[in-house]
Amino acid sequence: MDARNIFIISLLTAATAACGHRDKAAQGPNAAEAMPVQVSEVVTDSVTLYKDYPATFEADRTIDVLAQVNGTILTMNFNGGEFVRRGQVLFTIDPTTYANAVSEAEAALAEARSQNKFAEQHYNALLAASKSNAVSQMEVEQGLATRDQSRAAIRNAEAQLSTARKQLSYCTVTAPCDGHISINEKSRGAYVAGEGAPVKLATVYDDATLLANFSIEDASFQRSFLNENNRSMLDYTAIPLTFAEKLPHTYTGDLTYMAPNVEESTGTMHLQALVKNPYNELKSGMYLTVRLPYMVEPRACLVRDASIATDQLGKYVYLVNDSNKVAYTPVKVGDLVSDTMRVVTQGIRPGDRYVTAALLKVRDGMTVKPFTSK
């Protein structure tokens, strides 16, 4: 092949290559191979919907430990904050005065019984003598009155002894229930005058169970509790509870109280849920969130929560249509379900395909090659 033919062939090759570049440029970016994008289909499922309400814990029982006698505190047998058992001795108060009163009452009772014994014998003797007219009926009546007075004296002495013993028992102050006890308000060596009016020494919190107190709007009450069909599908015995910081264990509440009225000033109703506290992680006064169920949606649209993005206009997802083109789609969302799925209340339909990965790489109108993960 001569030089002239080589030159002509080179020109033809260059021209063909140039035409190919111009054709690709004219076809635009869609002419390039479509980017593989992972997608999933919008699914439907029956979902319980919840509304969150702020709440605070209150111990099921809170009982004050009281001094009900006068005297000096001799011992204090606990440390503030520790768990105490019902009947456990917490304080002892100087019992001297009350022990003496018990001794005096016991002596008075013994004397009353002795006098009664004599009165009983004297009356029986008079009664026997009256049968032979040895004594007058008046003497018999006087003997009977004396006997009855002696019996009354015994009852009075027994009552005084019971009171004295009860007062003496107050010198030993015990825990009224199981629970955690507050710091003492009176220290050892302090004098208390609790006989006239009881003096508070500490408080025991029975926190084996706690009450979660919260309020709902009257509209929520009407929607949740007055709709018989809706209420029959909702479980109020295991209401989910959440906390600002995740706890080692999960907790639920049993709705046990609903106020009989709506507060006019706030338009809300007070509710209580009983919560078991087996691990002692919950404390009276702690803040929490009650997730109160209000509705069951039998065909809720669900998408992966991670596939929902946010911009200045709100929430959106990328749908992929039948032509494999990406469509920016604004949505309205609801509750999170099973930690990974999100209820979408508006913007999509069951069966729609949506992008689940590489959200930063796709854009509205882009042609993609969709695939589903195994």
C-alpha positions as CSV (number, residue, x, y, z in Angstrom):
1,M,0.0,0.0,0.0
2,D,1.4,3.3,-1.1
3,A,1.6,6.5,1.1
4,R,-1.4,8.0,-0.7
5,N,-3.7,5.1,0.3
6,I,-2.5,5.1,3.9
7,F,-3.3,8.8,4.2
8,I,-6.9,8.3,2.8
9,I,-7.6,5.5,5.3
10,S,-6.3,7.6,8.2
11,L,-8.7,10.4,7.2
12,L,-11.7,8.1,7.0
13,T,-10.9,6.6,10.5
14,A,-10.6,10.0,12.1
15,A,-13.9,11.1,10.5
16,T,-15.7,8.0,11.8
17,A,-14.4,8.6,15.3
18,A,-15.5,12.3,15.2
19,C,-19.0,11.3,14.1
20,G,-19.3,8.8,17.0
21,H,-18.3,11.5,19.6
22,R,-20.9,13.9,18.1
23,D,-23.6,11.2,18.2
24,K,-22.9,10.4,21.9
25,A,-22.9,14.1,22.8
26,A,-26.2,14.6,21.0
27,Q,-27.8,11.7,22.9
28,G,-26.9,13.3,26.3
29,P,-26.2,11.7,29.7
30,N,-29.0,9.2,29.3
31,A,-27.0,7.5,26.6
32,A,-24.5,6.4,29.3
33,E,-25.2,3.1,31.1
34,A,-27.9,3.7,33.9
35,M,-26.6,3.6,37.5
36,P,-27.7,0.5,39.5
37,V,-29.9,1.7,42.4
38,Q,-31.4,-0.4,45.2
39,V,-35.1,-0.1,45.6
40,S,-38.0,-1.6,47.6
41,E,-41.7,-1.7,47.3
42,V,-44.1,0.2,49.6
43,V,-45.7,-2.4,51.8
44,T,-48.9,-2.3,53.8
45,D,-49.6,-3.8,57.2
46,S,-51.9,-3.4,60.2
47,V,-50.2,-0.9,62.5
48,T,-51.1,0.5,66.0
49,L,-50.7,4.3,66.0
50,Y,-49.5,6.1,69.2
51,K,-49.4,9.6,70.5
52,D,-46.7,10.7,73.0
53,Y,-47.5,12.4,76.3
54,P,-45.1,13.7,78.9
55,A,-45.5,12.1,82.3
56,T,-43.9,11.9,85.8
57,F,-43.6,9.0,88.1
58,E,-45.1,8.9,91.6
59,A,-44.6,6.1,94.1
60,D,-47.6,3.9,94.5
61,R,-47.6,4.6,98.2
62,T,-45.7,7.3,100.1
63,I,-45.9,7.0,103.9
64,D,-44.4,9.4,106.4
65,V,-42.5,7.9,109.4
66,L,-43.8,9.7,112.5
67,A,-42.8,10.2,116.1
68,Q,-46.0,10.0,118.2
69,V,-44.4,10.4,121.7
70,N,-42.2,12.9,123.5
71,G,-38.6,12.1,124.1
72,T,-35.0,12.0,122.9
73,I,-34.1,10.0,119.8
74,L,-31.7,7.4,121.0
75,T,-30.9,5.4,117.8
76,M,-31.3,5.8,114.1
77,N,-30.9,2.4,112.3
78,F,-30.8,3.2,108.6
79,N,-29.1,5.3,106.0
80,G,-31.1,7.7,103.8
81,G,-31.9,6.2,100.4
82,E,-31.6,2.6,101.3
83,F,-34.3,-0.1,101.0
84,V,-36.1,-0.9,104.2
85,R,-38.6,-3.7,105.0
86,R,-41.9,-3.3,106.7
87,G,-41.5,-3.6,110.5
88,Q,-37.8,-2.8,110.4
89,V,-36.8,-0.7,113.4
90,L,-35.8,2.8,112.1
91,F,-35.7,4.9,115.3
92,T,-35.9,4.4,119.1
93,I,-37.0,7.2,121.4
94,D,-36.2,7.3,125.1
95,P,-38.9,5.0,126.6
96,T,-38.4,5.8,130.3
97,T,-41.5,7.9,130.9
98,Y,-43.7,5.5,129.0
99,A,-42.2,2.4,130.6
100,N,-43.0,3.9,134.0
101,A,-46.5,4.6,132.9
102,V,-46.9,1.0,131.9
103,S,-45.6,-0.1,135.3
104,E,-48.1,2.2,137.1
105,A,-51.0,0.9,134.9
106,E,-50.0,-2.7,135.6
107,A,-50.1,-1.9,139.4
108,A,-53.4,-0.2,139.1
109,L,-54.8,-3.2,137.3
110,A,-53.5,-5.6,139.9
111,E,-55.1,-3.5,142.7
112,A,-58.4,-3.4,140.8
113,R,-58.5,-7.1,140.4
114,S,-57.7,-7.6,144.1
115,Q,-60.6,-5.3,145.1
116,N,-62.9,-7.1,142.7
117,K,-62.0,-10.5,144.2
118,F,-63.0,-9.2,147.6
119,A,-66.1,-7.5,146.3
120,E,-67.2,-10.7,144.5
121,Q,-66.7,-12.8,147.7
122,H,-68.5,-10.3,149.8
123,Y,-71.5,-10.1,147.5
124,N,-71.8,-13.8,147.3
125,A,-71.7,-14.0,151.1
126,L,-74.5,-11.4,151.4
127,L,-76.5,-13.2,148.8
128,A,-76.3,-16.4,150.7
129,A,-77.1,-14.8,154.0
130,S,-80.2,-13.0,152.5
131,K,-81.8,-16.4,151.9
132,S,-82.1,-16.9,155.7
133,N,-82.9,-13.3,156.2
134,A,-79.6,-12.8,158.1
135,V,-79.0,-9.6,156.1
136,S,-81.3,-7.0,154.7
137,Q,-82.1,-6.6,151.0
138,M,-80.5,-3.2,151.1
139,E,-77.1,-4.7,152.2
140,V,-77.3,-7.2,149.3
141,E,-78.0,-4.3,146.8
142,Q,-75.0,-2.4,148.2
143,G,-72.8,-5.5,147.9
144,L,-73.9,-5.9,144.3
145,A,-73.1,-2.2,143.5
146,T,-69.7,-2.6,145.0
147,R,-69.0,-5.7,142.9
148,D,-70.1,-4.0,139.8
149,Q,-67.9,-1.0,140.6
150,S,-64.9,-3.3,141.0
151,R,-65.5,-4.9,137.7
152,A,-65.7,-1.4,136.0
153,A,-62.5,-0.5,137.8
154,I,-60.8,-3.5,136.2
155,R,-62.0,-2.5,132.7
156,N,-60.8,1.0,133.3
157,A,-57.4,-0.2,134.5
158,E,-57.1,-2.5,131.5
159,A,-57.8,0.4,129.1
160,Q,-55.2,2.5,130.8
161,L,-52.7,-0.3,130.6
162,S,-53.5,-0.8,126.9
163,T,-53.0,2.9,126.3
164,A,-49.7,3.0,128.2
165,R,-48.4,0.0,126.3
166,K,-49.4,1.5,123.0
167,Q,-47.6,4.7,123.9
168,L,-44.5,2.7,124.9
169,S,-44.6,0.9,121.6
170,Y,-44.4,4.2,119.8
171,C,-40.9,4.6,121.3
172,T,-39.8,2.0,118.7
173,V,-40.5,3.5,115.3
174,T,-40.7,0.9,112.5
175,A,-41.0,1.1,108.7
176,P,-44.7,1.2,107.7
177,C,-44.1,-0.7,104.4
178,D,-41.3,-2.0,102.1
179,G,-39.6,0.8,100.2
180,H,-36.8,3.3,99.9
181,I,-36.5,5.7,102.8
182,S,-35.6,9.4,102.6
183,I,-32.9,11.0,104.6
184,N,-33.9,11.5,108.3
185,E,-35.4,14.9,109.2
186,K,-34.4,14.5,112.9
187,S,-31.0,13.3,114.0
188,R,-30.0,11.1,116.9
189,G,-30.0,13.0,120.2
190,A,-32.8,15.4,119.0
191,Y,-35.8,15.9,121.2
192,V,-39.2,15.3,119.6
193,A,-42.6,16.3,121.0
194,G,-44.9,14.0,119.0
195,E,-47.5,13.2,121.7
196,G,-49.6,16.3,120.9
197,A,-49.1,16.3,117.2
198,P,-47.0,13.7,115.3
199,V,-43.6,14.8,114.1
200,K,-42.3,13.6,110.7
201,L,-39.0,11.8,110.9
202,A,-38.6,10.4,107.4
203,T,-40.6,9.2,104.4
204,V,-40.8,5.7,102.9
205,Y,-41.5,5.4,99.2
206,D,-43.2,2.1,98.2
207,D,-41.7,2.1,94.7
208,A,-42.1,-1.6,93.8
209,T,-44.8,-0.2,91.6
210,L,-45.1,3.4,90.4
211,L,-47.8,5.5,88.9
212,A,-47.1,7.4,85.6
213,N,-49.2,10.6,85.7
214,F,-50.1,12.3,82.4
215,S,-52.9,14.3,80.8
216,I,-54.5,14.0,77.4
217,E,-56.6,16.4,75.4
218,D,-60.4,15.9,75.4
219,A,-60.3,15.4,71.6
220,S,-57.9,12.5,72.2
221,F,-60.2,11.0,74.8
222,Q,-63.1,11.1,72.3
223,R,-61.0,9.6,69.5
224,S,-59.5,6.8,71.6
225,F,-62.0,5.9,74.3
226,L,-65.4,6.7,73.0
227,N,-65.0,4.8,69.7
228,E,-66.0,1.3,70.6
229,N,-64.7,-0.3,67.5
230,N,-61.3,1.4,67.9
231,R,-61.1,0.8,71.6
232,S,-61.7,-2.9,71.3
233,M,-58.5,-3.2,69.1
234,L,-56.2,-1.3,71.5
235,D,-54.3,-2.7,74.4
236,Y,-54.2,-0.4,77.4
237,T,-52.5,-3.0,79.7
238,A,-49.1,-2.7,78.1
239,I,-48.6,0.9,77.1
240,P,-45.0,1.5,75.9
241,L,-42.9,3.9,78.0
242,T,-39.7,5.8,76.9
243,F,-37.1,7.8,78.7
244,A,-34.7,10.6,77.9
245,E,-31.9,8.2,78.4
246,K,-32.3,4.6,77.4
247,L,-32.6,2.2,80.4
248,P,-31.2,-1.3,80.6
249,H,-34.7,-2.7,80.6
250,T,-38.0,-1.8,78.8
251,Y,-41.1,-0.9,80.6
252,T,-44.9,-0.8,79.9
253,G,-47.8,0.6,81.9
254,D,-51.2,-0.6,82.7
255,L,-53.8,2.2,82.4
256,T,-55.6,2.0,85.8
257,Y,-57.2,5.5,86.2
258,M,-59.0,8.0,84.1
259,A,-60.3,11.2,85.7
260,P,-64.1,11.6,85.7
261,N,-63.9,15.1,84.4
262,V,-62.0,17.3,81.9
263,E,-60.2,20.3,83.4
264,E,-62.0,23.4,82.1
265,S,-58.9,25.6,82.3
266,T,-56.7,23.2,80.2
267,G,-59.1,21.1,78.3
268,T,-57.2,18.0,79.4
269,M,-58.0,14.8,81.4
270,H,-55.7,13.2,84.0
271,L,-54.7,9.6,83.5
272,Q,-52.6,7.2,85.5
273,A,-50.7,4.0,84.4
274,L,-49.4,1.5,86.9
275,V,-45.8,0.5,86.2
276,K,-43.9,-2.4,87.8
277,N,-40.4,-1.6,89.0
278,P,-38.7,-5.0,89.5
279,Y,-35.1,-3.7,88.8
280,N,-35.4,-0.6,90.9
281,E,-34.4,1.6,87.9
282,L,-37.5,3.8,88.2
283,K,-37.8,6.6,90.8
284,S,-40.6,8.8,92.0
285,G,-40.4,12.1,90.3
286,M,-38.7,10.8,87.2
287,Y,-39.8,12.1,83.8
288,L,-40.9,9.8,81.0
289,T,-43.0,9.6,77.9
290,V,-46.2,7.6,77.7
291,R,-46.9,6.3,74.1
292,L,-50.7,6.0,74.3
293,P,-52.3,4.0,71.5
294,Y,-55.2,5.8,69.8
295,M,-55.9,4.0,66.6
296,V,-55.3,0.8,64.6
297,E,-54.6,1.4,60.9
298,P,-55.3,-1.9,59.1
299,R,-53.5,-1.0,55.8
300,A,-50.8,1.5,56.7
301,C,-48.2,2.3,54.0
302,L,-44.7,1.5,55.3
303,V,-41.2,2.4,53.9
304,R,-37.8,2.0,55.4
305,D,-37.1,5.0,57.7
306,A,-33.6,5.4,56.3
307,S,-35.0,6.0,52.8
308,I,-36.8,9.2,53.9
309,A,-34.8,12.4,53.4
310,T,-35.4,16.0,54.6
311,D,-35.0,19.3,52.8
312,Q,-36.3,22.8,53.3
313,L,-39.8,21.7,52.0
314,G,-40.0,18.8,54.4
315,K,-39.8,15.0,54.1
316,Y,-39.4,13.3,50.7
317,V,-38.6,10.0,49.1
318,Y,-37.3,9.1,45.6
319,L,-39.8,6.9,43.8
320,V,-38.8,5.0,40.6
321,N,-41.5,4.9,38.0
322,D,-42.2,2.2,35.3
323,S,-39.7,3.9,33.0
324,N,-37.0,3.5,35.7
325,K,-36.8,7.3,36.2
326,V,-36.4,8.8,39.6
327,A,-39.2,11.1,40.9
328,Y,-38.7,13.4,43.8
329,T,-41.9,12.8,46.0
330,P,-42.8,14.9,49.1
331,V,-44.4,12.7,51.8
332,K,-46.1,13.1,55.2
333,V,-44.9,10.6,57.8
334,G,-46.3,9.0,61.0
335,D,-45.0,6.6,63.6
336,L,-41.9,4.5,63.5
337,V,-42.7,0.8,63.4
338,S,-40.4,-2.1,64.5
339,D,-37.5,0.4,64.8
340,T,-36.8,0.5,61.0
341,M,-40.1,1.1,59.2
342,R,-41.9,4.4,59.0
343,V,-45.7,5.0,58.4
344,V,-46.2,7.3,55.4
345,T,-49.7,8.9,55.5
346,Q,-49.5,10.9,52.3
347,G,-47.6,10.9,49.0
348,I,-47.2,7.2,48.1
349,R,-49.3,4.2,47.3
350,P,-48.9,0.4,48.0
351,G,-46.6,-1.2,45.5
352,D,-44.7,2.0,44.6
353,R,-40.9,1.5,44.2
354,Y,-38.6,3.8,46.2
355,V,-34.9,4.2,46.5
356,T,-33.4,2.7,49.6
357,A,-29.7,3.4,49.1
358,A,-27.3,5.9,47.5
359,L,-29.8,8.7,48.1
360,L,-27.0,11.3,47.6
361,K,-26.2,10.0,44.1
362,V,-29.7,10.1,42.6
363,R,-31.6,13.1,41.4
364,D,-35.1,13.9,40.1
365,G,-35.6,12.7,36.5
366,M,-32.5,10.5,36.5
367,T,-32.8,7.1,34.7
368,V,-31.5,4.3,36.9
369,K,-31.2,0.5,36.8
370,P,-33.3,-0.6,39.8
371,F,-32.5,-3.8,41.7
372,T,-33.8,-5.2,45.0
373,S,-31.5,-6.5,47.8
374,K,-31.6,-10.2,48.6
